[in-house]
């Protein structure tokens, strides 16, 4: 999903990027996680076994953001 996408709001061109996830001592790409969030005493939130990295596309014209979860969007 790296081809040119038209903006659904203004029909401008969308550019691929990502929303930065700040972690303790590092940075990463946000991930989509299946199911409802559950509390963890040690980490705050228990993680699902099924997680997919998220890419966010931004309209160059109006700034609209649209996100997609696909395995190929992970850090390389």
N, CA, C and O atoms as a Tripos MOL2 file, in Angstrom:
@<TRIPOS>MOLECULE
protein
  304   303    76     0     0
PROTEIN
NO_CHARGES

@<TRIPOS>ATOM
      1 N           0.8400   -1.1860    0.0000 N.3       1 UNK1
      2 CA          0.0000    0.0000    0.0000 C.3       1 UNK1
      3 C           0.8830    1.2470    0.0000 C.2       1 UNK1
      4 O           0.7240    2.1250    0.8480 O.2       1 UNK1
      5 N           1.7880    1.3190   -0.9260 N.am      2 UNK2
      6 CA          2.6610    2.4820   -1.0010 C.3       2 UNK2
      7 C           2.3590    3.3370   -2.2280 C.2       2 UNK2
      8 O           3.0240    4.3470   -2.4610 O.2       2 UNK2
      9 N           1.3520    2.9320   -3.0190 N.am      3 UNK3
     10 CA          0.9980    3.7180   -4.1800 C.3       3 UNK3
     11 C           0.3600    5.0350   -3.7470 C.2       3 UNK3
     12 O           0.0070    5.2070   -2.5810 O.2       3 UNK3
     13 N           0.2170    5.9570   -4.6900 N.am      4 UNK4
     14 CA         -0.3920    7.2490   -4.3830 C.3       4 UNK4
     15 C          -1.8550    7.0650   -4.0100 C.2       4 UNK4
     16 O          -2.6330    6.4670   -4.7540 O.2       4 UNK4
     17 N          -2.2100    7.5860   -2.8580 N.am      5 UNK5
     18 CA         -3.5950    7.5400   -2.3970 C.3       5 UNK5
     19 C          -4.1730    8.9400   -2.4680 C.2       5 UNK5
     20 O          -3.5110    9.8920   -2.0540 O.2       5 UNK5
     21 N          -5.3920    9.1000   -2.9830 N.am      6 UNK6
     22 CA         -6.0300   10.4170   -2.9370 C.3       6 UNK6
     23 C          -6.6310   10.6550   -1.5490 C.2       6 UNK6
     24 O          -7.1230    9.7180   -0.9200 O.2       6 UNK6
     25 N          -6.5950   11.8670   -1.0840 N.am      7 UNK7
     26 CA         -7.1860   12.2040    0.2070 C.3       7 UNK7
     27 C          -8.7100   12.0740    0.1110 C.2       7 UNK7
     28 O          -9.3120   12.6160   -0.8150 O.2       7 UNK7
     29 N          -9.3470   11.3590    1.0600 N.am      8 UNK8
     30 CA        -10.8070   11.2180    1.0200 C.3       8 UNK8
     31 C         -11.5450   12.5030    1.3940 C.2       8 UNK8
     32 O         -12.7580   12.5910    1.2020 O.2       8 UNK8
     33 N         -10.8370   13.4970    1.9230 N.am      9 UNK9
     34 CA        -11.4680   14.7590    2.3210 C.3       9 UNK9
     35 C         -11.3850   15.8300    1.2420 C.2       9 UNK9
     36 O         -12.3750   16.5080    0.9650 O.2       9 UNK9
     37 N         -10.1890   15.9930    0.6170 N.am     10 UNK10
     38 CA        -10.0060   17.1030   -0.3250 C.3      10 UNK10
     39 C          -9.4420   16.6640   -1.6760 C.2      10 UNK10
     40 O          -9.2470   17.4980   -2.5610 O.2      10 UNK10
     41 N          -9.1780   15.3690   -1.8460 N.am     11 UNK11
     42 CA         -8.6250   14.7930   -3.0750 C.3      11 UNK11
     43 C          -7.1740   15.2000   -3.3290 C.2      11 UNK11
     44 O          -6.6760   15.0590   -4.4460 O.2      11 UNK11
     45 N          -6.4890   15.7100   -2.2850 N.am     12 UNK12
     46 CA         -5.0680   16.0080   -2.3950 C.3      12 UNK12
     47 C          -4.2610   14.7080   -2.3810 C.2      12 UNK12
     48 O          -4.8400   13.6250   -2.2950 O.2      12 UNK12
     49 N          -2.9450   14.8030   -2.4620 N.am     13 UNK13
     50 CA         -2.1100   13.5910   -2.4520 C.3      13 UNK13
     51 C          -1.6940   13.2550   -1.0190 C.2      13 UNK13
     52 O          -1.3820   14.1370   -0.2190 O.2      13 UNK13
     53 N          -1.6980   11.9540   -0.7200 N.am     14 UNK14
     54 CA         -1.3380   11.4630    0.6120 C.3      14 UNK14
     55 C           0.1010   10.9670    0.5900 C.2      14 UNK14
     56 O           0.5270   10.3400   -0.3800 O.2      14 UNK14
     57 N           0.8610   11.2470    1.6660 N.am     15 UNK15
     58 CA          2.2150   10.7200    1.7980 C.3      15 UNK15
     59 C           2.2680    9.7730    2.9810 C.2      15 UNK15
     60 O           1.6350   10.0190    4.0080 O.2      15 UNK15
     61 N           3.0230    8.6900    2.8400 N.am     16 UNK16
     62 CA          3.1360    7.6860    3.8920 C.3      16 UNK16
     63 C           4.1000    8.1540    4.9680 C.2      16 UNK16
     64 O           5.1130    8.7900    4.6770 O.2      16 UNK16
     65 N           3.7750    7.8330    6.2110 N.am     17 UNK17
     66 CA          4.6280    8.1000    7.3620 C.3      17 UNK17
     67 C           4.2110    7.1740    8.4890 C.2      17 UNK17
     68 O           3.6220    6.1210    8.2460 O.2      17 UNK17
     69 N           4.5140    7.5610    9.7190 N.am     18 UNK18
     70 CA          4.0870    6.7630   10.8670 C.3      18 UNK18
     71 C           3.9570    7.6610   12.0750 C.2      18 UNK18
     72 O           4.5350    8.7470   12.1200 O.2      18 UNK18
     73 N           3.1900    7.2020   13.0610 N.am     19 UNK19
     74 CA          3.0410    7.9030   14.3290 C.3      19 UNK19
     75 C           4.0650    7.2960   15.2790 C.2      19 UNK19
     76 O           4.0500    6.0890   15.5240 O.2      19 UNK19
     77 N           4.9390    8.1150   15.8070 N.am     20 UNK20
     78 CA          6.0170    7.6510   16.6720 C.3      20 UNK20
     79 C           5.4730    7.2360   18.0340 C.2      20 UNK20
     80 O           4.6700    7.9460   18.6390 O.2      20 UNK20
     81 N           5.9200    6.0850   18.5020 N.am     21 UNK21
     82 CA          5.5430    5.5630   19.8090 C.3      21 UNK21
     83 C           6.7430    5.7170   20.7340 C.2      21 UNK21
     84 O           7.7630    5.0540   20.5420 O.2      21 UNK21
     85 N           6.6320    6.5800   21.7310 N.am     22 UNK22
     86 CA          7.7130    6.7710   22.7080 C.3      22 UNK22
     87 C           7.5760    5.7080   23.7910 C.2      22 UNK22
     88 O           6.5240    5.5810   24.4170 O.2      22 UNK22
     89 N           8.6390    4.9510   24.0060 N.am     23 UNK23
     90 CA          8.6430    3.9170   25.0340 C.3      23 UNK23
     91 C           9.7260    4.2460   26.0570 C.2      23 UNK23
     92 O          10.5060    5.1800   25.8700 O.2      23 UNK23
     93 N           9.7660    3.4900   27.1130 N.am     24 UNK24
     94 CA         10.7820    3.6990   28.1310 C.3      24 UNK24
     95 C          12.1550    3.4070   27.5150 C.2      24 UNK24
     96 O          12.4920    2.2530   27.2540 O.2      24 UNK24
     97 N          12.9220    4.4390   27.2920 N.am     25 UNK25
     98 CA         14.2660    4.2670   26.7600 C.3      25 UNK25
     99 C          14.3460    4.0480   25.2610 C.2      25 UNK25
    100 O          15.3910    3.6230   24.7680 O.2      25 UNK25
    101 N          13.2770    4.3220   24.5120 N.am     26 UNK26
    102 CA         13.3570    4.1010   23.0700 C.3      26 UNK26
    103 C          12.1710    4.6770   22.3130 C.2      26 UNK26
    104 O          11.2950    5.3280   22.8830 O.2      26 UNK26
    105 N          12.1720    4.4180   21.0160 N.am     27 UNK27
    106 CA         11.0950    4.8590   20.1380 C.3      27 UNK27
    107 C          10.7410    3.7090   19.2150 C.2      27 UNK27
    108 O          11.5830    2.8560   18.9360 O.2      27 UNK27
    109 N           9.5020    3.6770   18.7370 N.am     28 UNK28
    110 CA          9.0820    2.6130   17.8400 C.3      28 UNK28
    111 C           7.8930    3.0150   17.0010 C.2      28 UNK28
    112 O           7.3900    4.1330   17.1070 O.2      28 UNK28
    113 N           7.4510    2.1030   16.1720 N.am     29 UNK29
    114 CA          6.2730    2.2850   15.3270 C.3      29 UNK29
    115 C           5.0580    1.7540   16.0830 C.2      29 UNK29
    116 O           5.1240    0.6860   16.6930 O.2      29 UNK29
    117 N           3.9470    2.4950   16.0470 N.am     30 UNK30
    118 CA          2.7230    2.0230   16.6900 C.3      30 UNK30
    119 C           2.2450    0.7370   16.0490 C.2      30 UNK30
    120 O           2.4870    0.4980   14.8660 O.2      30 UNK30
    121 N           1.5570   -0.1050   16.8360 N.am     31 UNK31
    122 CA          1.0160   -1.3720   16.3620 C.3      31 UNK31
    123 C          -0.4570   -1.4700   16.7140 C.2      31 UNK31
    124 O          -0.8940   -0.9820   17.7560 O.2      31 UNK31
    125 N          -1.2220   -2.1120   15.8260 N.am     32 UNK32
    126 CA         -2.6110   -2.4520   16.1150 C.3      32 UNK32
    127 C          -2.5860   -3.7820   16.8400 C.2      32 UNK32
    128 O          -1.8160   -4.6750   16.4860 O.2      32 UNK32
    129 N          -3.4350   -3.9180   17.8660 N.am     33 UNK33
    130 CA         -3.4850   -5.1460   18.6520 C.3      33 UNK33
    131 C          -4.9250   -5.6510   18.6920 C.2      33 UNK33
    132 O          -5.8480   -4.8810   18.9570 O.2      33 UNK33
    133 N          -5.1140   -6.9300   18.4330 N.am     34 UNK34
    134 CA         -6.4540   -7.5250   18.4080 C.3      34 UNK34
    135 C          -7.0640   -7.5630   19.8060 C.2      34 UNK34
    136 O          -6.3510   -7.7010   20.8000 O.2      34 UNK34
    137 N          -8.3760   -7.4400   19.8730 N.am     35 UNK35
    138 CA         -9.1040   -7.5870   21.1280 C.3      35 UNK35
    139 C          -9.1920   -6.3120   21.9540 C.2      35 UNK35
    140 O          -8.7330   -5.2460   21.5440 O.2      35 UNK35
    141 N          -9.7870   -6.4520   23.1150 N.am     36 UNK36
    142 CA         -9.9480   -5.3420   24.0520 C.3      36 UNK36
    143 C          -8.6920   -5.1860   24.9070 C.2      36 UNK36
    144 O          -8.0500   -6.1840   25.2320 O.2      36 UNK36
    145 N          -8.3260   -3.9520   25.2790 N.am     37 UNK37
    146 CA         -7.1700   -3.7830   26.1600 C.3      37 UNK37
    147 C          -7.4670   -4.3500   27.5470 C.2      37 UNK37
    148 O          -8.5750   -4.2150   28.0660 O.2      37 UNK37
    149 N          -6.4510   -4.9890   28.1350 N.am     38 UNK38
    150 CA         -6.5710   -5.5450   29.4860 C.3      38 UNK38
    151 C          -5.4320   -5.0100   30.3310 C.2      38 UNK38
    152 O          -4.3110   -4.8620   29.8450 O.2      38 UNK38
    153 N          -5.7080   -4.7240   31.5750 N.am     39 UNK39
    154 CA         -4.7320   -4.1600   32.4880 C.3      39 UNK39
    155 C          -3.6990   -5.1980   32.9130 C.2      39 UNK39
    156 O          -4.0190   -6.3600   33.1600 O.2      39 UNK39
    157 N          -2.4460   -4.7390   32.9890 N.am     40 UNK40
    158 CA         -1.3490   -5.5650   33.4910 C.3      40 UNK40
    159 C          -0.6880   -4.8190   34.6420 C.2      40 UNK40
    160 O          -0.3890   -3.6310   34.5230 O.2      40 UNK40
    161 N          -0.4610   -5.4990   35.7410 N.am     41 UNK41
    162 CA          0.1830   -4.8750   36.8900 C.3      41 UNK41
    163 C           1.5910   -4.3960   36.5340 C.2      41 UNK41
    164 O           2.0030   -3.3190   36.9660 O.2      41 UNK41
    165 N           2.3380   -5.1920   35.7460 N.am     42 UNK42
    166 CA          3.7430   -4.8940   35.4750 C.3      42 UNK42
    167 C           3.9490   -3.8970   34.3370 C.2      42 UNK42
    168 O           4.8410   -3.0520   34.4140 O.2      42 UNK42
    169 N           3.1350   -3.9830   33.2810 N.am     43 UNK43
    170 CA          3.3920   -3.1490   32.0990 C.3      43 UNK43
    171 C           2.2980   -2.1400   31.8010 C.2      43 UNK43
    172 O           2.4600   -1.3280   30.8900 O.2      43 UNK43
    173 N           1.2000   -2.1590   32.5250 N.am     44 UNK44
    174 CA          0.1000   -1.2240   32.2950 C.3      44 UNK44
    175 C          -0.9860   -1.8130   31.4060 C.2      44 UNK44
    176 O          -2.1720   -1.6880   31.7110 O.2      44 UNK44
    177 N          -0.5880   -2.4570   30.3040 N.am     45 UNK45
    178 CA         -1.5420   -3.0860   29.3890 C.3      45 UNK45
    179 C          -0.9770   -4.4140   28.8990 C.2      45 UNK45
    180 O           0.1690   -4.4890   28.4570 O.2      45 UNK45
    181 N          -1.7970   -5.4620   28.9840 N.am     46 UNK46
    182 CA         -1.3910   -6.7610   28.4520 C.3      46 UNK46
    183 C          -1.4560   -6.7090   26.9330 C.2      46 UNK46
    184 O          -2.3600   -6.1010   26.3600 O.2      46 UNK46
    185 N          -0.4800   -7.3580   26.2790 N.am     47 UNK47
    186 CA         -0.4240   -7.3650   24.8290 C.3      47 UNK47
    187 C          -1.0740   -8.6130   24.2550 C.2      47 UNK47
    188 O          -0.9630   -9.7030   24.8150 O.2      47 UNK47
    189 N          -1.7390   -8.4380   23.1530 N.am     48 UNK48
    190 CA         -2.3140   -9.5450   22.4010 C.3      48 UNK48
    191 C          -1.1960  -10.2500   21.6430 C.2      48 UNK48
    192 O          -0.1560   -9.6480   21.3730 O.2      48 UNK48
    193 N          -1.3960  -11.5060   21.3020 N.am     49 UNK49
    194 CA         -0.4240  -12.2460   20.4920 C.3      49 UNK49
    195 C          -0.4010  -11.7180   19.0600 C.2      49 UNK49
    196 O           0.6100  -11.8390   18.3680 O.2      49 UNK49
    197 N          -1.5090  -11.1370   18.6190 N.am     50 UNK50
    198 CA         -1.6610  -10.6850   17.2320 C.3      50 UNK50
    199 C          -1.5100   -9.1610   17.1620 C.2      50 UNK50
    200 O          -2.4290   -8.4260   17.5230 O.2      50 UNK50
    201 N          -0.3470   -8.6920   16.6960 N.am     51 UNK51
    202 CA         -0.0790   -7.2610   16.5670 C.3      51 UNK51
    203 C           0.4220   -6.9600   15.1670 C.2      51 UNK51
    204 O           1.2050   -7.7240   14.6020 O.2      51 UNK51
    205 N          -0.0330   -5.8430   14.6060 N.am     52 UNK52
    206 CA          0.3370   -5.4600   13.2460 C.3      52 UNK52
    207 C           0.8060   -4.0070   13.2590 C.2      52 UNK52
    208 O           0.1240   -3.1540   13.8270 O.2      52 UNK52
    209 N           1.9650   -3.7020   12.6420 N.am     53 UNK53
    210 CA          2.4490   -2.3270   12.5930 C.3      53 UNK53
    211 C           1.5100   -1.4220   11.7860 C.2      53 UNK53
    212 O           0.8430   -1.8680   10.8530 O.2      53 UNK53
    213 N           1.4770   -0.1560   12.1640 N.am     54 UNK54
    214 CA          0.5740    0.8210   11.5540 C.3      54 UNK54
    215 C           1.3700    1.8590   10.7690 C.2      54 UNK54
    216 O           2.3790    2.3760   11.2480 O.2      54 UNK54
    217 N           0.9010    2.1580    9.5500 N.am     55 UNK55
    218 CA          1.4160    3.2920    8.7780 C.3      55 UNK55
    219 C           0.3070    4.3340    8.7320 C.2      55 UNK55
    220 O          -0.8700    3.9900    8.6320 O.2      55 UNK55
    221 N           0.6770    5.5840    8.8040 N.am     56 UNK56
    222 CA         -0.2890    6.6690    8.7340 C.3      56 UNK56
    223 C           0.0250    7.5190    7.5170 C.2      56 UNK56
    224 O           1.1630    7.9390    7.3110 O.2      56 UNK56
    225 N          -0.9980    7.7660    6.7180 N.am     57 UNK57
    226 CA         -0.8570    8.5910    5.5290 C.3      57 UNK57
    227 C          -1.3970    9.9820    5.8210 C.2      57 UNK57
    228 O          -2.4610   10.1270    6.4240 O.2      57 UNK57
    229 N          -0.6540   11.0180    5.3870 N.am     58 UNK58
    230 CA         -1.0070   12.4170    5.6460 C.3      58 UNK58
    231 C          -1.2230   13.1380    4.3320 C.2      58 UNK58
    232 O          -0.4130   13.0410    3.4100 O.2      58 UNK58
    233 N          -2.3390   13.8720    4.2590 N.am     59 UNK59
    234 CA         -2.6190   14.6530    3.0540 C.3      59 UNK59
    235 C          -1.6930   15.8650    3.0190 C.2      59 UNK59
    236 O          -1.6090   16.6200    3.9880 O.2      59 UNK59
    237 N          -1.0070   16.0440    1.9070 N.am     60 UNK60
    238 CA         -0.1040   17.1830    1.7470 C.3      60 UNK60
    239 C          -0.8720   18.5070    1.6630 C.2      60 UNK60
    240 O          -0.3190   19.5700    1.9450 O.2      60 UNK60
    241 N          -2.1370   18.4330    1.2760 N.am     61 UNK61
    242 CA         -2.9400   19.6490    1.0770 C.3      61 UNK61
    243 C          -3.6730   20.0940    2.3510 C.2      61 UNK61
    244 O          -3.5540   21.2490    2.7600 O.2      61 UNK61
    245 N          -4.4250   19.1890    2.9750 N.am     62 UNK62
    246 CA         -5.2520   19.5910    4.1300 C.3      62 UNK62
    247 C          -4.7830   19.0240    5.4680 C.2      62 UNK62
    248 O          -5.2880   19.4360    6.5130 O.2      62 UNK62
    249 N          -3.8150   18.0760    5.4640 N.am     63 UNK63
    250 CA         -3.2910   17.5260    6.7140 C.3      63 UNK63
    251 C          -4.0730   16.3630    7.2860 C.2      63 UNK63
    252 O          -3.7270   15.8640    8.3570 O.2      63 UNK63
    253 N          -5.1210   15.9130    6.6060 N.am     64 UNK64
    254 CA         -5.9220   14.7760    7.0910 C.3      64 UNK64
    255 C          -5.0230   13.5540    7.2660 C.2      64 UNK64
    256 O          -4.1430   13.3110    6.4390 O.2      64 UNK64
    257 N          -5.2370   12.7770    8.3440 N.am     65 UNK65
    258 CA         -4.4780   11.5560    8.6130 C.3      65 UNK65
    259 C          -5.3920   10.3400    8.4780 C.2      65 UNK65
    260 O          -6.5360   10.3540    8.9310 O.2      65 UNK65
    261 N          -4.8580    9.2690    7.8350 N.am     66 UNK66
    262 CA         -5.5850    8.0140    7.7180 C.3      66 UNK66
    263 C          -4.5890    6.8840    7.9680 C.2      66 UNK66
    264 O          -3.5220    6.8470    7.3550 O.2      66 UNK66
    265 N          -4.9380    5.9610    8.8700 N.am     67 UNK67
    266 CA         -4.0080    4.9030    9.2720 C.3      67 UNK67
    267 C          -4.4630    3.5440    8.7750 C.2      67 UNK67
    268 O          -5.6570    3.2600    8.6740 O.2      67 UNK67
    269 N          -3.4520    2.6890    8.4590 N.am     68 UNK68
    270 CA         -3.6860    1.3290    8.0070 C.3      68 UNK68
    271 C          -2.7270    0.4060    8.7480 C.2      68 UNK68
    272 O          -1.5820    0.7760    9.0110 O.2      68 UNK68
    273 N          -3.1940   -0.7930    9.0850 N.am     69 UNK69
    274 CA         -2.3550   -1.7990    9.7390 C.3      69 UNK69
    275 C          -2.0390   -2.8980    8.7320 C.2      69 UNK69
    276 O          -2.9420   -3.5830    8.2520 O.2      69 UNK69
    277 N          -0.7470   -3.0690    8.4100 N.am     70 UNK70
    278 CA         -0.2870   -4.0880    7.4790 C.3      70 UNK70
    279 C           1.0790   -4.5780    7.9520 C.2      70 UNK70
    280 O           1.8820   -3.7700    8.4190 O.2      70 UNK70
    281 N           1.3690   -5.8730    7.8460 N.am     71 UNK71
    282 CA          2.6770   -6.3890    8.2960 C.3      71 UNK71
    283 C           3.8620   -5.6890    7.6510 C.2      71 UNK71
    284 O           4.8860   -5.5060    8.3090 O.2      71 UNK71
    285 N           3.7610   -5.2890    6.3820 N.am     72 UNK72
    286 CA          4.9000   -4.6610    5.6980 C.3      72 UNK72
    287 C           5.2360   -3.2580    6.2120 C.2      72 UNK72
    288 O           6.2410   -2.6800    5.7970 O.2      72 UNK72
    289 N           4.4170   -2.7040    7.1040 N.am     73 UNK73
    290 CA          4.6810   -1.3650    7.6400 C.3      73 UNK73
    291 C           5.6190   -1.3800    8.8420 C.2      73 UNK73
    292 O           5.8810   -0.3240    9.4190 O.2      73 UNK73
    293 N           6.1270   -2.5300    9.2330 N.am     74 UNK74
    294 CA          7.0380   -2.6240   10.3680 C.3      74 UNK74
    295 C           8.3920   -2.0090   10.0730 C.2      74 UNK74
    296 O           8.7520   -1.8090    8.9130 O.2      74 UNK74
    297 N           9.1430   -1.7070   11.1270 N.am     75 UNK75
    298 CA         10.4880   -1.1420   10.9640 C.3      75 UNK75
    299 C          11.3860   -2.1380   10.2480 C.2      75 UNK75
    300 O          11.3000   -3.3430   10.4840 O.2      75 UNK75
    301 N          12.2430   -1.6340    9.3760 N.am     76 UNK76
    302 CA         13.1480   -2.5010    8.6060 C.3      76 UNK76
    303 C          14.5650   -2.3010    9.0470 C.2      76 UNK76
    304 O          15.4730   -2.9420    8.5170 O.2      76 UNK76
@<TRIPOS>BOND
     1     1     2 1
     2     2     3 1
     3     3     4 2
     4     3     5 am
     5     5     6 1
     6     6     7 1
     7     7     8 2
     8     7     9 am
     9     9    10 1
    10    10    11 1
    11    11    12 2
    12    11    13 am
    13    13    14 1
    14    14    15 1
    15    15    16 2
    16    15    17 am
    17    17    18 1
    18    18    19 1
    19    19    20 2
    20    19    21 am
    21    21    22 1
    22    22    23 1
    23    23    24 2
    24    23    25 am
    25    25    26 1
    26    26    27 1
    27    27    28 2
    28    27    29 am
    29    29    30 1
    30    30    31 1
    31    31    32 2
    32    31    33 am
    33    33    34 1
    34    34    35 1
    35    35    36 2
    36    35    37 am
    37    37    38 1
    38    38    39 1
    39    39    40 2
    40    39    41 am
    41    41    42 1
    42    42    43 1
    43    43    44 2
    44    43    45 am
    45    45    46 1
    46    46    47 1
    47    47    48 2
    48    47    49 am
    49    49    50 1
    50    50    51 1
    51    51    52 2
    52    51    53 am
    53    53    54 1
    54    54    55 1
    55    55    56 2
    56    55    57 am
    57    57    58 1
    58    58    59 1
    59    59    60 2
    60    59    61 am
    61    61    62 1
    62    62    63 1
    63    63    64 2
    64    63    65 am
    65    65    66 1
    66    66    67 1
    67    67    68 2
    68    67    69 am
    69    69    70 1
    70    70    71 1
    71    71    72 2
    72    71    73 am
    73    73    74 1
    74    74    75 1
    75    75    76 2
    76    75    77 am
    77    77    78 1
    78    78    79 1
    79    79    80 2
    80    79    81 am
    81    81    82 1
    82    82    83 1
    83    83    84 2
    84    83    85 am
    85    85    86 1
    86    86    87 1
    87    87    88 2
    88    87    89 am
    89    89    90 1
    90    90    91 1
    91    91    92 2
    92    91    93 am
    93    93    94 1
    94    94    95 1
    95    95    96 2
    96    95    97 am
    97    97    98 1
    98    98    99 1
    99    99   100 2
   100    99   101 am
   101   101   102 1
   102   102   103 1
   103   103   104 2
   104   103   105 am
   105   105   106 1
   106   106   107 1
   107   107   108 2
   108   107   109 am
   109   109   110 1
   110   110   111 1
   111   111   112 2
   112   111   113 am
   113   113   114 1
   114   114   115 1
   115   115   116 2
   116   115   117 am
   117   117   118 1
   118   118   119 1
   119   119   120 2
   120   119   121 am
   121   121   122 1
   122   122   123 1
   123   123   124 2
   124   123   125 am
   125   125   126 1
   126   126   127 1
   127   127   128 2
   128   127   129 am
   129   129   130 1
   130   130   131 1
   131   131   132 2
   132   131   133 am
   133   133   134 1
   134   134   135 1
   135   135   136 2
   136   135   137 am
   137   137   138 1
   138   138   139 1
   139   139   140 2
   140   139   141 am
   141   141   142 1
   142   142   143 1
   143   143   144 2
   144   143   145 am
   145   145   146 1
   146   146   147 1
   147   147   148 2
   148   147   149 am
   149   149   150 1
   150   150   151 1
   151   151   152 2
   152   151   153 am
   153   153   154 1
   154   154   155 1
   155   155   156 2
   156   155   157 am
   157   157   158 1
   158   158   159 1
   159   159   160 2
   160   159   161 am
   161   161   162 1
   162   162   163 1
   163   163   164 2
   164   163   165 am
   165   165   166 1
   166   166   167 1
   167   167   168 2
   168   167   169 am
   169   169   170 1
   170   170   171 1
   171   171   172 2
   172   171   173 am
   173   173   174 1
   174   174   175 1
   175   175   176 2
   176   175   177 am
   177   177   178 1
   178   178   179 1
   179   179   180 2
   180   179   181 am
   181   181   182 1
   182   182   183 1
   183   183   184 2
   184   183   185 am
   185   185   186 1
   186   186   187 1
   187   187   188 2
   188   187   189 am
   189   189   190 1
   190   190   191 1
   191   191   192 2
   192   191   193 am
   193   193   194 1
   194   194   195 1
   195   195   196 2
   196   195   197 am
   197   197   198 1
   198   198   199 1
   199   199   200 2
   200   199   201 am
   201   201   202 1
   202   202   203 1
   203   203   204 2
   204   203   205 am
   205   205   206 1
   206   206   207 1
   207   207   208 2
   208   207   209 am
   209   209   210 1
   210   210   211 1
   211   211   212 2
   212   211   213 am
   213   213   214 1
   214   214   215 1
   215   215   216 2
   216   215   217 am
   217   217   218 1
   218   218   219 1
   219   219   220 2
   220   219   221 am
   221   221   222 1
   222   222   223 1
   223   223   224 2
   224   223   225 am
   225   225   226 1
   226   226   227 1
   227   227   228 2
   228   227   229 am
   229   229   230 1
   230   230   231 1
   231   231   232 2
   232   231   233 am
   233   233   234 1
   234   234   235 1
   235   235   236 2
   236   235   237 am
   237   237   238 1
   238   238   239 1
   239   239   240 2
   240   239   241 am
   241   241   242 1
   242   242   243 1
   243   243   244 2
   244   243   245 am
   245   245   246 1
   246   246   247 1
   247   247   248 2
   248   247   249 am
   249   249   250 1
   250   250   251 1
   251   251   252 2
   252   251   253 am
   253   253   254 1
   254   254   255 1
   255   255   256 2
   256   255   257 am
   257   257   258 1
   258   258   259 1
   259   259   260 2
   260   259   261 am
   261   261   262 1
   262   262   263 1
   263   263   264 2
   264   263   265 am
   265   265   266 1
   266   266   267 1
   267   267   268 2
   268   267   269 am
   269   269   270 1
   270   270   271 1
   271   271   272 2
   272   271   273 am
   273   273   274 1
   274   274   275 1
   275   275   276 2
   276   275   277 am
   277   277   278 1
   278   278   279 1
   279   279   280 2
   280   279   281 am
   281   281   282 1
   282   282   283 1
   283   283   284 2
   284   283   285 am
   285   285   286 1
   286   286   287 1
   287   287   288 2
   288   287   289 am
   289   289   290 1
   290   290   291 1
   291   291   292 2
   292   291   293 am
   293   293   294 1
   294   294   295 1
   295   295   296 2
   296   295   297 am
   297   297   298 1
   298   298   299 1
   299   299   300 2
   300   299   301 am
   301   301   302 1
   302   302   303 1
   303   303   304 2
@<TRIPOS>SUBSTRUCTURE
     1 UNK1         2 RESIDUE 1 A UNK
     2 UNK2         6 RESIDUE 1 A UNK
     3 UNK3        10 RESIDUE 1 A UNK
     4 UNK4        14 RESIDUE 1 A UNK
     5 UNK5        18 RESIDUE 1 A UNK
     6 UNK6        22 RESIDUE 1 A UNK
     7 UNK7        26 RESIDUE 1 A UNK
     8 UNK8        30 RESIDUE 1 A UNK
     9 UNK9        34 RESIDUE 1 A UNK
    10 UNK10       38 RESIDUE 1 A UNK
    11 UNK11       42 RESIDUE 1 A UNK
    12 UNK12       46 RESIDUE 1 A UNK
    13 UNK13       50 RESIDUE 1 A UNK
    14 UNK14       54 RESIDUE 1 A UNK
    15 UNK15       58 RESIDUE 1 A UNK
    16 UNK16       62 RESIDUE 1 A UNK
    17 UNK17       66 RESIDUE 1 A UNK
    18 UNK18       70 RESIDUE 1 A UNK
    19 UNK19       74 RESIDUE 1 A UNK
    20 UNK20       78 RESIDUE 1 A UNK
    21 UNK21       82 RESIDUE 1 A UNK
    22 UNK22       86 RESIDUE 1 A UNK
    23 UNK23       90 RESIDUE 1 A UNK
    24 UNK24       94 RESIDUE 1 A UNK
    25 UNK25       98 RESIDUE 1 A UNK
    26 UNK26      102 RESIDUE 1 A UNK
    27 UNK27      106 RESIDUE 1 A UNK
    28 UNK28      110 RESIDUE 1 A UNK
    29 UNK29      114 RESIDUE 1 A UNK
    30 UNK30      118 RESIDUE 1 A UNK
    31 UNK31      122 RESIDUE 1 A UNK
    32 UNK32      126 RESIDUE 1 A UNK
    33 UNK33      130 RESIDUE 1 A UNK
    34 UNK34      134 RESIDUE 1 A UNK
    35 UNK35      138 RESIDUE 1 A UNK
    36 UNK36      142 RESIDUE 1 A UNK
    37 UNK37      146 RESIDUE 1 A UNK
    38 UNK38      150 RESIDUE 1 A UNK
    39 UNK39      154 RESIDUE 1 A UNK
    40 UNK40      158 RESIDUE 1 A UNK
    41 UNK41      162 RESIDUE 1 A UNK
    42 UNK42      166 RESIDUE 1 A UNK
    43 UNK43      170 RESIDUE 1 A UNK
    44 UNK44      174 RESIDUE 1 A UNK
    45 UNK45      178 RESIDUE 1 A UNK
    46 UNK46      182 RESIDUE 1 A UNK
    47 UNK47      186 RESIDUE 1 A UNK
    48 UNK48      190 RESIDUE 1 A UNK
    49 UNK49      194 RESIDUE 1 A UNK
    50 UNK50      198 RESIDUE 1 A UNK
    51 UNK51      202 RESIDUE 1 A UNK
    52 UNK52      206 RESIDUE 1 A UNK
    53 UNK53      210 RESIDUE 1 A UNK
    54 UNK54      214 RESIDUE 1 A UNK
    55 UNK55      218 RESIDUE 1 A UNK
    56 UNK56      222 RESIDUE 1 A UNK
    57 UNK57      226 RESIDUE 1 A UNK
    58 UNK58      230 RESIDUE 1 A UNK
    59 UNK59      234 RESIDUE 1 A UNK
    60 UNK60      238 RESIDUE 1 A UNK
    61 UNK61      242 RESIDUE 1 A UNK
    62 UNK62      246 RESIDUE 1 A UNK
    63 UNK63      250 RESIDUE 1 A UNK
    64 UNK64      254 RESIDUE 1 A UNK
    65 UNK65      258 RESIDUE 1 A UNK
    66 UNK66      262 RESIDUE 1 A UNK
    67 UNK67      266 RESIDUE 1 A UNK
    68 UNK68      270 RESIDUE 1 A UNK
    69 UNK69      274 RESIDUE 1 A UNK
    70 UNK70      278 RESIDUE 1 A UNK
    71 UNK71      282 RESIDUE 1 A UNK
    72 UNK72      286 RESIDUE 1 A UNK
    73 UNK73      290 RESIDUE 1 A UNK
    74 UNK74      294 RESIDUE 1 A UNK
    75 UNK75      298 RESIDUE 1 A UNK
    76 UNK76      302 RESIDUE 1 A UNK
